[in-house]
């Protein structure tokens, strides 16, 4: 007679798997299910973003900031808040892996407090599917976001194929640092700064938008909208739609935009720039 091996419960090993099969195989399955559930919950945990809305280097108070999730259909609004006196805000939302972006509308720019609330302010920052913990929304992020997403933007709505949106969002940090609202790494390289007019174009556009945000001149926003009106004749209604119009029709009368620099930031009569490119050189390509 062969001796029987007993389990720790005192059952014969040959009998235990049959009577205790649910316990023997159920526990590993339950553990695996729990781990999978935890992984999924972590992957789609709410994204918390601490940010600041600025214009011309100063905070924008009372701006309405909305967090959106882009997709192939209409974007989903995840959260909304208003900026504090220092322009700061905090938002959280579950994007479930979608491309996230922030839109800031209205507010009082500290760079020119005399203008009060400016309803023409409309700025955007595209964050990507893995947003940074801190983000800035300003004229620099607006130029970078609009020029990389022009074909997907319609006002404040971004929609398109997931892969295309992911590629476009991945290009935004090349132009701007999402955490600071300053220059991105790629645009500071020689190819985009000193050897081509890319950085000059970018700075020109950002300065013109800032001029509207702070109302640097009488009817500054009206002048921007007129200069950004495309050949279709549809006049922009805020800074974001103006930027979108310029991005779609960069060839259309760029001298109007360059002229705004003199109107918004006039050069003192006793000053002289050593080298000054003409309007078509800065906005539309090399001089001829």
PyMOL commands that set and color helices and strands:
alter all, ss='L'
color gray80, all
select helices_A, chain A and resi 13-19+21-43+110-115+139-149+162-175+186-188+198-213+220-228+239-248+255-264+279-283
alter helices_A, ss='H'
color red, helices_A
select strands_A, chain A and resi 47-55+58-61+64-70+76-82+88-93+99-105+108-109+122-128+134-137+153-154+157-158
alter strands_A, ss='S'
color yellow, strands_A
deselect
rebuild
show_as cartoon
